Amino acid sequence: MGISGSSLRYRPAPDKDGPLKARIREILRPGMGYRSAWQELRKDFPALNVKRVHRIWKEMNLNVAPRPRRRRKGSPMPDAPCAPGEIWGLDFVHESFLGGRRFRVLAVVDEFTRECLALEAATSFTAGKVTKVLASLFAERGAPKYLRSDNGPEFVARSLAIWLKVQGTESRFIKPGAPWQNAKVESFNGRLRAECLDAEVFHNLADAQLKIGLYRKFHNEERAHSSLGYMTPCQFRDQYQQKKEREKLYS
């Protein structure tokens, strides 16, 4: 038949990356990159190299094209928090229900721990509703030193400014057209968009509140952050508190 014996008897070797590829398919989620996957995979493959994950990631066509970056002009993000609860970032994200009606999501993020303190969805937000969300957080966690936000009408309202002054919290507004000055919450909004809002279908407000609430829990308790040494925000916060308690004990 014109076929060599070696070719006829050849049996392909099993794919040595098969178990790894199967595990990648199990943990894969919207917006996930190969470094985050590598961190998850190390639990089952302790000696796994990040370069191997990157190679397999490209073979499986899982790379996401990076968004084009615009050249930034102006000053970087002012100040920087030195402890949890010092500076909270606030911002809104816009999304739509399946029927086309739009709604907004208010995100409140602790800039030091990257923890999402609140993620509230509503068809409309007023300064009074923002105050109500903050009042609940203040009662639970105490008042921060500063609130960082843009110059949206809900944030610059006189009623909110008076209430914050009574609570002992200052407002720090970023410059118009400079979202990088509120970088921590903007970064969170990008992850929220990629991993939740663009991946889910929202039928109504109750459905949106449920799914967004589940994402907040996932972000705080399960999602490892490279900027936190691949710890979750809750783990990073607890580690910081334990460190401060040891310092007080031995001081």
N, C-alpha and C positions, 0 to 999 in steps of 0.2 A: 504493500500500500504506500510505500515511500515514506514511512514514519520511522524515525530512529527508535531503538529499543529504550534508550534512556528517557526519551520524551514520553513514550507510551507508559512506562512504569513510574513516571514522576508523580509524587504526591505532594502538593503544596504544604509547607509548614504552617501550623496554626499561627494566627496573628497574635504576636506577643503583646500588642496594645489593646487586644479585644476587651479584657476586663476593665481597662482604664476608660475606653470609649463608652462602654456600657454604663459605667458609673457617671461619666460626664453627662450622658443623656438623662440620668436620673436627677442630678442636681441642677441641671440647666434651668435658668429662669430668665425672663426678659431683662435686657440691659446688663447682663452679666459679662464680665471680661475674663480673660484667661488667668489673670493674677488672682482674682477672687475665687475662681474655680480651683486653682492650684492650692489655695489656702484650705478650701473645703476637702479636697482630695487627699491632703496630707494626713487626715485623720485615719484613712483606710490604707494609704500608701506612704508610710513615714519617710522613706528615703527618696521620695519623688522630687525630681529636678524641675524647676519652673520652665527651663528651655524645652524639656520634653513635652510639657503640657502645651506650650506655645506651638510646637511643631504639629501636635495632634489637633490642636484647635484650628490651625490653618487647613489641615487635611480635611476636617469635617465642615469647612466653610462656615465657621461660626464667628469670624471676625466681623465687627460692625464698623462701617466707615466713620472715621472721626468727623465731628462737625467742624466746619471752617472757623478759624479763630480770627476775630477782628483785632486790629491793632488798637491797643488801649492808650488813651491820652488822659493825663491828669494824675492826681495823687493816688497811692494805693489805699487799702483799707486802713483807716485810722485806728490807733490803739490796738490792744489785743488783750483778751481776758487772761487772768493769771490763776483763776480758780473757778469751780462750778458755781453757777448762780450769779456770776458777776455781770455778764452781758448776755442779753437774749436778743436774737434777731427775729424780726417779723416781716412777713411778706404774704402776698396773695398769689394764688395760681388759678387760672381760668380753665374750665372744662365744660362739656356738654353732656346732657342726657341722650339716650338713644333717640328720643323724639325731636331733638334739636334745641331744646331749651337749655340755656346756659346756667351754670352755677359757679360759685367761687369756693376756694379752699384757703382758709387762714392757717399758715404754718408758723409755729413758734419754736425756735431752736436755741438750745444752750450752746453758745459758740465755743465753750471750752471742751465740753464732753461730746459734742455733736448730737446730743440726745434730742429727739423731737418731743417737746413738752406738750404740745397741743396740735391737733390737725382737725380743724372744724370745717365742715362743709355746710353751705347754705346758699339759697338762691339770691340773697342780698345781704350785705353787711353794712351796718351803721357804726358810728363811733360808740354808741351805747352797747351794741352787741360785742364789739371788740373789748370794751371795758368789762363786760360780764365774763368773757373768756379769761381775761387777765386776772380778774378778781378771784376766780376759782383757783387759778395757778398760784397766786400770791398766798392764798389761804393754805394751800397744800405744801408749797415749797419755800415760802418767804419771798419778799420783794427783792428783785435784782437791783444792782446799782444803776444800770443803764438799760434802755431799750433802744436797739438800733433798727431803723426802718427807713423807707423812702418817704417822700413828701405827699403820700396819698391823703385824700381828704379825711379818711377814717382815722389816720394817725396824727394829723395836725389839728384835729378838732379841739376847740377850747375846753369842752367838757372833759375830754380824756386828759388834757394837759393839767387841768386843775386836780383831777383825781390822782394822777401820778405824783404830783407835787405833795399832796397829802400823804401818800404812801412812802415818800422819800426816794422816789425813783426819777432819774433824769431821762429825757428823750434825746437821742443823738441821731439827727437826720443826715442821710448821705446827700451828696451834691446831686442835683438833677442830671440825668443822663450818665451816671457813674454807678451802675449796679455792682461793680466789683468791690465797691466800698462796703457792701453788705454780702461779702463773698460766701460766708458759711451757709447762710440760709439760701442763697442763690444756688449753691452747690447741692444742697439738699433738695431743692425744687427740681433740679435736673434729674436727680435719681428718682424722685417721686414720679416725674413725668415718664421716664424710661421704664421703670419697674412696676408701675401701678396704673397711672392714668392712661397711657397708651396701650397697655396690655389688657385692660378690663373694659367691659361694657356696663354702663350705669343706666338702669331702667328708671329710677326715681331717686328722690333725695334719701329715703331710708336705705335703699340699696347702696348708694354712694357712701353714706356714713358708715355702714357696716364694712364695706370693702376697704375704705380708706383707714378705718380704725384698725383693721387687721394688719394693714401695711405698716402702720405706726408701731404696732407691737413687734412685727418682724424686724423693722429697722432698728429698734432699740435693743432687742433681746437676742436676735439671731444673726443679723448682718454684720460681718466683720469689716472694719474700716482700716485701710492701709495707713491712714494718717494717725491712727490710734495704736499702731503696732499690731494690726490684725486682731484687735479686740472689739467687742460690741460696745456701744456707748454705755450701757449699764455696767459692764465689766470694768471699763475704764474709770467710771465714776466711783465704783466700789473700791477699786484698787487705790485711787487717789485718797479717798476717805480713810482707808486702812493705813496708808502711809502717814497721813497727818496725825492719826491717833497714836502711831508708834513714836513719831517725833515728839508729841506732847508727853508721852509716857517716859521717855528717856531724857527729856530736857530739864 
